[in-house]
Amino acid sequence: MKNDASIAVTSRSFSRHPVLREELLERYSNVRFNDEGLALEGEQLIAYVRGRKKLITALEKVDESFLAVLPELEVISKYGVGTDMLDKEAMVRHGVRLGWEGGVNRRSVSELALGFMLAMLRVTPLANREIREGIWKNRKGHSLSDRTVGIIGCGHIGKDLVGLLRAFGCKVLSHDVLDFPDFYALNDVTPTDLHELLSTSDIVTLHVPLDESTRNILSADRLAMMKPDALLINTARGGLVDEVALKGLLQDNRLGGAAFDVFAEEPPSDTDLLILPNFFATPHVGGSSEEGILAMGRAAIRGLDINSLPVSEQQGINEPVSSQRYGRK
């Protein structure tokens, strides 16, 4: 028997995905999908959700002003793993439960990070650009094998990336405010402080959520600690890196290269950064493999009825705000 609770889905990609639509409608009979493909915010978002008890949201901002005028809202289920757009303290004040599962898209993101490493080391983005422009130039790159990779944030995605890097014989360093001694020992990972990781890694890759403890974690001063031929990978969140300082380092060849899937402003408007030959960018597609989308969507459907989830599936749901730090991504 279907649940008759009123549901709103703000996510455009969820709304147009035939499998996720069908699976949600198998469980709930009263669902409003974002079939018009609206970028919902402010009063339009409020009007769209008004009267609904449960909500599946993606990148829409949920704050005090939103929650204050929607007392009927009981549950917000997150489509995706990032929660920086949710004011979780306000949700607690208004008694709104959070449906969230960490790491459901881990393989999708870790594979993209690995792909960035291989592409930047072999200079394939630049070589592809040149050959399209009629330039035939044999550019020599480097192998990933035996490189030192520093992972900032060893949560779900960071751990998954460790497993992928083992095949290349990489030396892996990890910096996280949480400690994972058993995992580190089993996978030959060396925990270290941020200064050592930045100064010794050939590749630095970010896998932390965006909150006050991580915002601008790679400031201008910290970026300057990196080796001049090192690569920086960000498939986590915009706002973690001082992008102006990064641009300066890349322009002056004081950093080997960078590949970003996320930006502080999306879409990014700094064309001077985007056109640099040692910079490569994608439009926030880390979790957007077909497999990743299905995993995130199904987790969001489960999250609508979090009180009925088995305990084994409730890990990460409704944790205190203070615990949403490294090691959660």
Sequence and secondary structure as in RCSB ss.txt:
>XXXX:A:sequence
MKNDASIAVTSRSFSRHPVLREELLERYSNVRFNDEGLALEGEQLIAYVRGRKKLITALEKVDESFLAVLPELEV
ISKYGVGTDMLDKEAMVRHGVRLGWEGGVNRRSVSELALGFMLAMLRVTPLANREIREGIWKNRKGHSLSDRTVG
IIGCGHIGKDLVGLLRAFGCKVLSHDVLDFPDFYALNDVTPTDLHELLSTSDIVTLHVPLDESTRNILSADRLAM
MKPDALLINTARGGLVDEVALKGLLQDNRLGGAAFDVFAEEPPSDTDLLILPNFFATPHVGGSSEEGILAMGRAA
IRGLDINSLPVSEQQGINEPVSSQRYGRK
>XXXX:A:secstr
  EEEEEEE  HHHHT HHHHHHHHHHEEEEE  TT     HHHHHHHHTT SEEEESS  B HHHHHT TT  E
EEESSS  TTB HHHHHHTT EEE  TTTTHHHHHHHHHHHHHHHHTTHHHHHHHHHTT         STT EEE
EE  SHHHHHHHHHHHTTT EEEEE SS  HHHHHHHTEEE  HHHHHHH SEEEE    STTTTTSB HHHHTT
S TT EEEE S TTSB HHHHHHHHHTTSS EEEES  SSSS   HHHHT TTEEE SS TT SHHHHHHHHHHH
HHHTTGGGS GGG TTTT  GGG STT  
